[in-house]
């Protein structure tokens, strides 16, 4: 049951940080709002691996068997901003610098010449990379995860991004 408890905590925090309702998360993951609620409140006794993986993926997490668990202090976001910047710049001759991406996610402002790359980051970067970038910004800039997710959602709306998670 420890895995359900861990999943419950992660789902509740990440869903809230990302600004998703239980109903919307359920829609995106193919689960009912009642299932999401039962998981978050610790009342869910069982969840299939397939459903748990689908739910984790929607929130930008992977689900898999690992070796020795790392402690929280061992988990560092790395250079997720660089990875996100690269993923949003593949189709463009001028990449978005990681510092510009950081500035956009911290302030909500994007230099006009990098709007297309920013749209690509929000629509195409793996959610796990976006989640890691949010964690990196929290660690390095002190910005709360929730605020950074809200800022990404606002930017995605202004730029008419099409990824389901933003609607």
C-alpha distance (Angstrom), angle and dihedral (degrees) to the residues before:
residue distance angle dihedral
X1 . . .
X2 3.82 . .
X3 3.80 90.7 .
X4 3.82 92.1 56.0
X5 3.78 90.1 49.8
X6 3.80 91.1 50.3
X7 3.80 91.5 45.6
X8 3.80 90.0 48.5
X9 3.80 92.0 55.1
X10 3.81 94.0 45.6
X11 3.82 94.3 45.9
X12 3.79 94.0 48.8
X13 3.81 94.1 47.4
X14 3.80 96.7 42.3
X15 3.82 94.1 43.8
X16 3.79 90.0 51.5
X17 3.81 93.2 44.1
X18 3.80 90.5 50.1
X19 3.81 91.6 49.3
X20 3.79 95.3 -120.1
X21 3.79 124.0 146.1
X22 3.79 118.8 -133.3
X23 3.79 87.8 -110.8
X24 3.82 94.1 52.6
X25 3.81 92.6 46.2
X26 3.79 88.9 50.0
X27 3.81 90.7 52.4
X28 3.80 92.4 49.4
X29 3.82 93.0 47.2
X30 3.81 96.5 40.1
X31 3.82 92.5 -114.8
X32 3.78 132.8 118.4
X33 3.79 123.0 -102.6
X34 3.81 86.7 -120.3
X35 3.83 90.6 58.6
X36 3.81 91.7 49.8
X37 3.80 90.0 48.1
X38 3.80 93.2 47.7
X39 3.81 90.6 49.9
X40 3.81 93.6 48.4
X41 3.80 93.3 47.6
X42 3.80 94.7 46.7
X43 3.80 93.9 -114.1
X44 3.81 96.0 114.2
X45 3.79 110.8 101.8
X46 3.80 98.2 -173.7
X47 3.80 140.1 12.9
X48 3.78 123.4 179.7
X49 3.79 117.9 -117.9
X50 3.79 90.5 -118.9
X51 3.80 92.6 55.0
X52 3.81 92.7 42.5
X53 3.80 91.3 50.7
X54 3.82 92.1 48.3
X55 3.81 89.9 50.7
X56 3.81 93.3 47.0
X57 3.81 91.9 48.4
X58 3.82 92.7 52.7
X59 3.79 88.1 55.8
X60 3.80 94.0 48.3
X61 3.79 97.3 -101.4
X62 3.76 131.5 117.9
X63 3.75 124.1 -137.1
X64 3.76 119.6 -149.0
X65 3.73 148.3 122.8
X66 3.78 112.9 -78.0
X67 3.74 135.8 -174.0
X68 3.75 119.3 -126.7
X69 3.78 111.9 -2.1
X70 3.77 116.3 -116.6
X71 3.76 119.9 -131.9
X72 3.78 119.0 -118.5
X73 3.79 89.9 -102.9
X74 3.83 90.5 57.2
X75 3.80 93.0 55.6
X76 3.78 107.8 89.2
X77 3.79 122.3 173.2
X78 3.83 89.8 -133.4
X79 3.73 114.3 -163.7
X80 3.78 99.7 -32.9
X81 3.80 92.4 149.0
X82 3.78 89.4 61.2
X83 3.81 91.1 48.8
X84 3.82 91.5 48.1
X85 3.80 91.6 47.5
X86 3.81 90.9 51.1
X87 3.81 92.7 48.3
X88 3.81 90.7 52.6
X89 3.78 94.4 47.5
X90 3.80 102.5 50.3
X91 3.80 94.5 103.0
X92 3.80 95.9 41.3
X93 3.78 131.7 78.9
X94 3.80 92.3 -140.9
X95 3.80 113.2 51.4
X96 3.78 123.2 -146.2
X97 3.80 106.8 -109.5
X98 3.82 114.1 -123.7
X99 3.83 89.0 -122.8
X100 3.81 90.0 56.3
X101 3.79 90.5 48.5
X102 3.81 90.1 50.0
X103 3.81 90.9 49.1
X104 3.82 91.2 49.7
X105 3.80 92.6 50.4
X106 3.81 93.1 45.5
X107 3.82 98.1 43.3
X108 3.81 105.2 21.6
X109 3.81 92.8 -125.0
X110 3.79 125.1 118.1
X111 3.80 126.4 -168.2
X112 3.83 106.5 -116.5
X113 3.80 92.5 -120.7
X114 3.83 90.4 60.8
X115 3.82 100.6 45.9
X116 3.81 93.7 102.3
X117 3.80 92.7 50.5
X118 3.81 91.3 47.0
X119 3.79 90.2 51.7
X120 3.80 88.8 51.4
X121 3.81 91.3 49.9
X122 3.81 92.2 52.6
X123 3.81 94.7 42.9
X124 3.81 101.8 37.2
X125 3.80 113.2 22.2
X126 3.80 111.7 103.6
X127 3.79 110.7 -98.1
X128 3.79 88.6 -124.7
X129 3.83 88.5 60.6
X130 3.81 91.8 47.8
X131 3.82 90.1 49.3
X132 3.79 90.6 50.0
X133 3.82 90.3 48.3
X134 3.81 89.6 52.8
X135 3.82 89.4 50.7
X136 3.81 90.8 48.5
X137 3.81 91.5 51.5
X138 3.80 90.1 49.8
X139 3.79 91.2 50.4
X140 3.80 97.6 43.5
X141 3.81 103.0 30.4
X142 3.80 102.8 26.5
X143 3.81 91.9 -125.1
X144 3.78 112.8 146.9
X145 3.78 116.9 -113.0
X146 3.77 90.8 -125.4
X147 3.81 92.8 55.4
X148 3.82 92.1 47.2
X149 3.83 91.6 50.6
X150 3.82 89.3 48.5
X151 3.79 90.0 50.8
X152 3.83 90.9 50.1
X153 3.81 89.8 49.6
X154 3.82 90.5 50.8
X155 3.80 92.4 48.0
X156 3.80 90.7 47.4
X157 3.80 90.1 52.3
X158 3.80 94.1 49.1
X159 3.81 91.2 47.9
X160 3.84 93.3 44.6
X161 3.80 93.8 -121.8
X162 3.77 113.7 -173.2
X163 3.82 103.7 -150.7
X164 3.81 109.9 124.1
X165 3.79 93.1 -127.9
X166 3.82 91.1 66.7
X167 3.80 97.5 53.1
